[in-house]
Structure formats: C-alpha cells, structure tokens
Amino acid sequence: MKKQENVGSKVLRVVEKIVRNEVEKNCFDWPPVCMGIFHQPKRPKNVKKENNSL
C-alpha cells in the first residue's frame, strides 16, 4: 500500500509541473499564439452597384 501512495504522489508532482509549465507558456508568452484577437479589420461596406447599362 505504501508503494502505491508513493507512486501516486510522484505522478501528482509530475502532472503539477507539466500543468504549471503549460500555464506559464500560454499565459505569459508574448506575442500570444492568436494575434487575431487584437487586429480586427472592419468589413467593407456592402455597396450595391446599379446596372444601368441595359
């Protein structure tokens, strides 16, 4: 029983390190992975052309 508890605590520590590294990499990394959030160009106005050449 003691060995299972020891293995479980080691696994928990490894998972904690992995999660901490991922959070630091994703939250504090600059520039962020998706820069599309910051640059949102406006769509052009919908211009309907009249066809008078008939």
C-alpha positions in Angstrom: 0.0 0.0 0.0 2.8 2.4 0.8 4.4 1.9 -2.6 1.2 2.9 -4.4 0.9 6.0 -2.3 4.5 6.9 -3.1 4.0 6.4 -6.9 0.7 8.4 -6.7 2.4 11.3 -5.1 5.3 11.2 -7.7 2.7 11.2 -10.5 0.9 14.1 -8.9 4.1 16.1 -8.7 5.0 15.4 -12.4 1.5 16.4 -13.5 1.7 19.5 -11.5 5.0 20.5 -13.1 3.6 19.9 -16.6 0.4 21.9 -15.9 2.5 24.8 -14.4 4.8 24.9 -17.4 1.8 24.9 -19.9 0.1 27.7 -18.0 3.2 29.8 -17.9 3.9 29.2 -21.6 0.4 30.0 -22.7 -0.4 32.9 -20.4 2.9 34.8 -20.2 4.3 34.2 -23.6 4.4 37.2 -25.8 3.2 37.5 -28.5 0.3 35.3 -27.9 -0.4 32.4 -30.2 -3.5 34.0 -31.6 -2.9 37.7 -32.6 -6.2 37.8 -34.4 -7.9 39.0 -31.2 -6.0 42.3 -31.3 -6.4 43.1 -35.0 -10.0 43.0 -36.2 -10.2 44.9 -39.5 -13.6 46.4 -40.4 -15.5 44.8 -43.2 -16.1 46.9 -46.2 -19.5 48.5 -46.6 -21.9 46.5 -48.7 -22.2 48.6 -51.9 -24.8 47.6 -54.3 -23.9 48.7 -57.8 -26.8 49.7 -60.1 -26.6 48.2 -63.5 -27.9 50.8 -65.9 -26.2 49.5 -69.0 -29.2 47.6 -70.3 
